Amino acid sequence: MKTGIIIVFHNYENELHPKVLVNQIQKIVHVPLCLVNNDSKDETYDILKDVRDLCQNVSVVNIKKFKSDMSAVRAGARFLLSQYQLKHLGYINTNLISSNLGFVPFLEVFAAYHNDIISMGISNQKPSKQKTTQPLFSVVDEVQKLKASFQKENILQ
């Protein structure tokens, strides 16, 4: 069950910590990642290229004219599907990660529990209206469900 993950960034330079990002990505080396720069006006694209150069499972797509989040996801999906034989696609819209959590802690959770999160995402997938051949699932939604189940378990114990 090969799954690829698309991560969309827009003007995210201040939240990106390349060393931490590379460290977390190296924990999920068997999952192809497509980092999509959605017309950032800051140094986001340069940071993503640096990360790509240090991680074998990372590709970068640069969108030069700002698109909706789902259009950016579709661009990443088209790229991943052209490069890999994937059965499932997940996406992370960095704009939807709660500000009290932040991207780095979110990525740490994803790296630690990526198999569980991907399995949950695949099992909860609904048929997609997107133009890709594979349905998409939101990794952010699945992390929130996982977090809620952990909180529920702590309450019950």
C-alpha positions as CSV (number, residue, x, y, z in Angstrom):
1,M,0.0,0.0,0.0
2,K,2.1,2.9,-1.3
3,T,1.0,6.3,-0.2
4,G,2.3,9.7,-1.1
5,I,1.9,12.9,0.9
6,I,1.6,16.4,-0.5
7,I,2.4,19.4,1.8
8,V,1.3,22.8,0.6
9,F,3.2,26.0,1.8
10,H,2.5,29.6,1.2
11,N,4.8,32.3,2.8
12,Y,5.9,29.8,5.4
13,E,9.6,30.8,5.8
14,N,9.4,31.8,9.5
15,E,7.8,28.5,10.5
16,L,10.2,26.3,8.5
17,H,13.2,25.0,10.4
18,P,15.2,23.1,7.7
19,K,17.3,20.9,10.1
20,V,14.2,19.8,12.1
21,L,12.2,19.3,8.8
22,V,15.0,17.1,7.4
23,N,15.3,15.2,10.7
24,Q,11.6,14.4,10.7
25,I,11.5,13.5,7.0
26,Q,14.3,11.0,7.5
27,K,12.0,9.1,9.9
28,I,9.5,8.6,7.1
29,V,11.9,7.9,4.2
30,H,9.6,5.2,2.6
31,V,6.8,7.8,2.1
32,P,7.2,9.9,-1.0
33,L,6.6,13.6,-0.2
34,C,5.8,16.5,-2.5
35,L,6.4,19.9,-1.0
36,V,4.4,22.4,-2.9
37,N,5.3,26.1,-2.8
38,N,2.2,28.1,-3.6
39,D,3.6,31.4,-5.0
40,S,5.4,32.4,-1.8
41,K,6.8,35.9,-1.7
42,D,9.4,35.0,0.9
43,E,12.2,32.4,1.0
44,T,9.9,29.4,1.4
45,Y,10.8,28.0,-2.0
46,D,14.6,28.1,-1.4
47,I,14.2,26.4,2.0
48,L,12.1,23.6,0.3
49,K,14.7,23.1,-2.3
50,D,17.4,22.8,0.4
51,V,15.3,20.2,2.1
52,R,14.7,18.3,-1.2
53,D,18.5,18.2,-1.7
54,L,19.0,16.5,1.6
55,C,16.1,14.0,1.5
56,Q,15.8,11.3,-1.1
57,N,12.0,10.9,-0.8
58,V,11.2,14.6,-1.3
59,S,10.2,16.4,-4.5
60,V,9.3,20.1,-4.8
61,V,6.7,21.7,-7.0
62,N,6.8,25.5,-7.4
63,I,3.6,27.2,-8.4
64,K,4.4,30.6,-9.7
65,K,0.9,32.1,-9.6
66,F,-1.1,31.7,-6.4
67,K,-3.8,29.0,-6.6
68,S,-6.4,27.8,-4.2
69,D,-5.2,25.2,-1.6
70,M,-7.0,22.4,-3.5
71,S,-5.5,23.5,-6.8
72,A,-2.0,23.4,-5.2
73,V,-2.8,19.9,-3.8
74,R,-3.9,18.7,-7.2
75,A,-0.6,20.1,-8.7
76,G,1.4,18.0,-6.1
77,A,-0.8,15.0,-6.8
78,R,-0.2,15.2,-10.5
79,F,3.5,15.3,-9.9
80,L,3.6,12.4,-7.4
81,L,1.4,10.3,-9.6
82,S,3.6,10.9,-12.6
83,Q,6.7,9.9,-10.6
84,Y,5.5,7.0,-8.4
85,Q,3.1,4.1,-8.5
86,L,0.8,5.2,-5.7
87,K,-2.5,3.8,-4.4
88,H,-3.3,6.6,-2.0
89,L,-2.6,10.3,-1.5
90,G,-2.7,12.4,1.6
91,Y,-2.2,16.1,1.9
92,I,-1.2,18.6,4.5
93,N,-2.4,22.2,4.1
94,T,0.0,24.0,6.4
95,N,-2.6,26.9,6.7
96,L,-4.9,24.5,8.5
97,I,-2.5,23.5,11.2
98,S,-3.6,25.2,14.4
99,S,-1.4,28.0,15.5
100,N,-1.2,26.7,19.0
101,L,0.3,23.4,17.7
102,G,2.6,24.7,15.0
103,F,4.1,23.0,12.0
104,V,7.2,21.5,13.7
105,P,5.3,19.7,16.5
106,F,2.7,18.6,13.9
107,L,5.4,17.1,11.8
108,E,6.9,15.4,14.8
109,V,3.5,13.7,15.5
110,F,3.2,12.8,11.9
111,A,6.7,11.3,11.8
112,A,6.1,9.3,15.0
113,Y,2.6,8.0,14.0
114,H,2.7,8.1,10.2
115,N,1.7,4.5,9.7
116,D,-1.3,4.9,12.0
117,I,-2.3,8.2,10.4
118,I,-2.0,6.9,6.9
119,S,-4.0,3.8,7.7
120,M,-6.7,5.9,9.3
121,G,-6.7,8.2,6.3
122,I,-7.1,5.4,3.9
123,S,-9.9,3.7,5.9
124,N,-11.8,7.0,6.2
125,Q,-11.4,8.0,2.5
126,K,-14.5,9.0,0.6
127,P,-14.7,9.0,-3.2
128,S,-12.9,12.0,-4.4
129,K,-14.3,14.7,-6.8
130,Q,-10.8,15.7,-7.6
131,K,-9.3,15.2,-11.0
132,T,-6.7,12.8,-9.7
133,T,-7.3,9.0,-10.1
134,Q,-6.7,8.4,-6.4
135,P,-8.9,9.8,-3.6
136,L,-7.2,12.2,-1.2
137,F,-7.3,12.4,2.5
138,S,-6.4,15.2,4.8
139,V,-3.5,14.3,7.1
140,V,-4.4,17.3,9.3
141,D,-7.9,15.8,9.9
142,E,-6.4,12.4,10.7
143,V,-3.9,13.8,13.2
144,Q,-6.7,15.7,15.0
145,K,-8.7,12.4,15.2
146,L,-5.6,10.6,16.6
147,K,-5.0,13.4,19.1
148,A,-8.7,13.2,20.2
149,S,-8.5,9.5,20.6
150,F,-5.3,9.8,22.8
151,Q,-7.0,12.5,24.9
152,K,-10.0,10.2,25.3
153,E,-7.8,7.3,26.3
154,N,-6.0,9.4,28.9
155,I,-9.4,10.5,30.4
156,L,-10.5,6.8,30.6
157,Q,-7.3,5.7,32.4
